[in-house]
Amino acid sequence: MIEPEWARIAGLHVTEEGSVGVVWVALNPQNNTLTIYDCSIFDREVLAVIAEGLKGKDTWIPVAWPKSAQELSKKLLDRGCKMLYEACDESQASIEITSREIEERMRTKKLKVGKELKPWLDEYKTYYRQDSQIPKNSHPLMAATRNAISRLDSAKKKNKSQILNYPKINVL
């Protein structure tokens, strides 16, 4: 369960074929554990569907994106998505560091993924190095996860005004 006080961020990645992978991540501040609580792949979808998919999770969640998706980011921003102002670092060194952090968090149980997120889990099982290089485009959800985790410093908490507090009443 994702608590309202947990900071959240989404990560986005666009493949060379035009598919857009998005993951939503929550940070538990008490134990520094990340939870990937949702993911989507928009396979050559129109911009309106991608924007509504992003906004459908909550419009206040910031979205991290790579520099190669700058044009898409601007268009999504125009459609009301909360895109971060600066792109993620796509250098091989940054990708390596973030990939190692993901692997470390997975092994130490500081990164949790719900069993219902089959597309993410299936992609993770096939995620391997090719010629000592981390694949950049063949695994959109893994790349989106890297983008989100590399920008954890920009994760936001839900404002108190956005939390719905209904009174506790007995229903007969």
C-alpha positions in Angstrom: 0.0 0.0 0.0 1.3 3.4 -0.9 0.9 5.9 1.9 0.0 9.6 1.2 3.2 10.8 2.8 5.4 8.8 0.4 7.1 10.9 -2.3 6.4 9.8 -5.9 7.9 10.2 -9.3 7.2 8.7 -12.7 9.9 7.8 -15.3 9.3 7.8 -19.0 11.4 6.4 -21.9 10.8 6.4 -25.7 12.2 3.6 -27.8 13.6 4.1 -31.3 10.4 2.3 -32.6 8.2 4.9 -30.9 6.9 2.9 -27.9 6.7 4.8 -24.7 7.4 3.0 -21.4 6.3 4.6 -18.1 6.8 3.5 -14.5 5.4 5.1 -11.3 7.6 4.9 -8.2 6.9 5.7 -4.5 9.6 6.3 -1.9 8.9 5.2 1.7 10.9 7.8 3.7 11.0 5.6 6.9 13.1 2.9 5.4 14.3 4.4 2.0 12.4 1.6 0.1 11.2 2.2 -3.4 7.9 0.6 -4.6 7.1 0.4 -8.3 3.4 0.5 -8.1 2.4 0.8 -11.8 3.7 0.6 -15.3 2.5 1.1 -18.8 3.8 0.7 -22.3 2.2 2.9 -25.0 3.0 1.0 -28.2 3.1 3.7 -30.9 0.1 5.4 -29.3 -1.1 8.9 -30.1 -0.1 11.8 -27.9 -3.5 12.3 -26.4 -3.6 8.7 -25.1 -0.1 9.0 -23.6 -1.0 12.3 -21.9 -4.2 11.0 -20.4 -2.4 7.8 -19.3 0.1 10.0 -17.4 -2.4 12.3 -15.9 -4.7 9.4 -15.0 -2.4 8.4 -12.1 -2.4 11.9 -10.6 -1.5 15.2 -12.2 0.8 16.2 -9.4 3.4 13.4 -9.9 6.5 14.7 -11.7 7.7 12.8 -14.7 11.4 12.2 -15.4 12.4 11.9 -19.1 15.6 11.5 -21.1 17.0 14.2 -23.3 16.2 12.1 -26.4 12.5 12.6 -25.5 12.7 16.4 -25.2 10.1 17.1 -28.0 7.7 14.6 -26.5 8.2 16.1 -23.1 7.3 19.6 -24.3 4.1 18.3 -25.9 3.1 16.4 -22.8 3.8 19.5 -20.7 1.5 21.5 -23.0 -1.2 18.8 -22.4 -1.0 19.3 -18.6 1.5 16.6 -17.6 3.9 17.5 -14.8 7.2 17.0 -16.7 10.4 17.8 -14.9 12.2 20.8 -16.4 15.5 19.1 -16.9 16.2 15.9 -18.7 17.8 12.8 -17.2 21.5 12.3 -17.8 21.8 9.7 -20.6 25.5 9.2 -20.4 26.8 5.7 -20.2 28.3 6.4 -16.8 25.0 7.7 -15.4 23.1 4.7 -16.8 25.7 2.3 -15.3 25.4 4.0 -11.8 21.6 4.0 -11.8 21.5 0.4 -13.1 23.8 -0.7 -10.3 21.6 1.1 -7.8 18.5 -0.7 -9.1 20.3 -4.1 -8.9 21.5 -3.3 -5.3 18.0 -2.3 -4.2 16.5 -5.4 -5.8 19.0 -7.7 -3.9 18.6 -5.9 -0.6 14.8 -5.7 -0.9 14.9 -1.9 -1.1 13.1 -2.0 -4.4 9.7 -3.7 -4.4 7.6 -4.5 -7.4 4.0 -5.8 -7.2 3.4 -9.3 -8.6 0.6 -7.8 -10.6 3.1 -5.8 -12.7 3.8 -8.7 -15.1 5.1 -6.5 -17.9 7.7 -5.0 -15.7 8.7 -8.3 -14.1 8.9 -10.0 -17.6 11.1 -7.3 -18.9 13.4 -7.4 -15.9 13.9 -11.2 -16.4 15.3 -10.5 -19.9 17.3 -7.5 -19.0 21.0 -8.3 -19.6 24.1 -6.7 -20.8 25.1 -6.8 -24.5 28.8 -6.5 -25.2 29.3 -5.2 -21.7 26.8 -2.4 -22.3 23.5 -1.9 -20.7 20.7 -1.9 -23.3 19.2 1.6 -23.8 16.2 1.0 -26.1 15.2 -2.6 -26.0 13.7 -2.5 -22.5 11.5 0.6 -22.2 10.2 -0.1 -18.7 13.7 -0.7 -17.4 14.9 2.5 -19.0 11.9 4.4 -17.5 12.7 2.9 -14.1 16.3 4.2 -14.5 15.0 7.6 -15.4 12.7 7.8 -12.4 15.3 6.5 -9.9 18.0 8.9 -11.3 15.7 11.8 -10.5 14.5 10.7 -7.0 15.6 14.0 -5.7 12.7 15.5 -7.6 10.0 13.2 -6.2 7.1 15.0 -4.6 4.7 14.3 -1.8 1.0 14.8 -2.2 -0.1 18.2 -0.8 -2.5 18.0 2.2 -5.1 19.7 0.1 -4.9 16.8 -2.4 -5.5 14.1 0.3 -9.2 13.4 0.7 -10.0 13.0 4.4 -13.5 11.6 4.8 -15.0 11.5 8.2 -15.2 8.1 9.8 -18.8 7.2 10.2 -20.7 4.0 10.9 -22.8 2.8 8.0 -25.9 0.7 8.8 
